């Protein structure tokens, strides 16, 4: 009695290769987030209106780098200095 190792079907990836490919795509996705051009600069935060700060405060995803986290901390601090969220402002920017 002989046993043979099943061969992978032609044109299909093995499970290991598929996992490796997915890890690579996930890493690439993270790199795109880190290099996001839509993330505000510190200068933009310092000159932004209360409404713009409210939008960033509510909708901006968490920062991936220390620099982005510092910017988010400054957004929160400056927004609170200007009076923070009100029901009118919340309604205006939406959720």
JOGI-V434418 format. One record per residue. N is the residue number from 1. RES is the residue in one small letter. PHI is phi as a letter, one per 30 degrees, with the letter a starting at -180 (NA if undefined). OMEGA is omega as a letter, one per 40 degrees, with the letter a starting at -180 (none if undefined). Layout:
<<N,RES,PHI,OMEGA> <N,RES,PHI,OMEGA>>
//
This chain:
<<1,x,NA,i> <2,x,c,i> <3,x,c,i> <4,x,c,i> <5,x,d,a> <6,x,d,i> <7,x,d,i> <8,x,d,a> <9,x,d,a> <10,x,d,i> <11,x,i,i> <12,x,c,i> <13,x,d,i> <14,x,d,a> <15,x,d,a> <16,x,d,i> <17,x,d,i> <18,x,d,i> <19,x,d,i> <20,x,d,i> <21,x,d,a> <22,x,d,i> <23,x,d,i> <24,x,d,i> <25,x,d,i> <26,x,d,i> <27,x,d,i> <28,x,d,i> <29,x,d,i> <30,x,d,i> <31,x,d,i> <32,x,d,i> <33,x,d,a> <34,x,d,a> <35,x,c,a> <36,x,d,i> <37,x,d,a> <38,x,d,i> <39,x,d,a> <40,x,d,i> <41,x,c,i> <42,x,d,i> <43,x,d,i> <44,x,d,i> <45,x,d,a> <46,x,d,a> <47,x,c,a> <48,x,d,i> <49,x,d,i> <50,x,d,i> <51,x,d,i> <52,x,d,i> <53,x,e,i> <54,x,d,i> <55,x,d,i> <56,x,d,a> <57,x,e,a> <58,x,d,a> <59,x,c,a> <60,x,d,i> <61,x,d,i> <62,x,e,i> <63,x,d,a> <64,x,c,a> <65,x,c,i> <66,x,d,i> <67,x,d,i> <68,x,d,i> <69,x,d,i> <70,x,d,i> <71,x,d,i> <72,x,d,i> <73,x,d,i> <74,x,d,i> <75,x,e,a> <76,x,d,a> <77,x,d,a> <78,x,d,i> <79,x,d,i> <80,x,d,i> <81,x,d,a> <82,x,d,i> <83,x,j,i> <84,x,i,a> <85,x,d,i> <86,x,b,i> <87,x,e,a> <88,x,d,i> <89,x,d,i> <90,x,d,i> <91,x,d,a> <92,x,d,a> <93,x,d,i> <94,x,i,i> <95,x,b,none>>
//
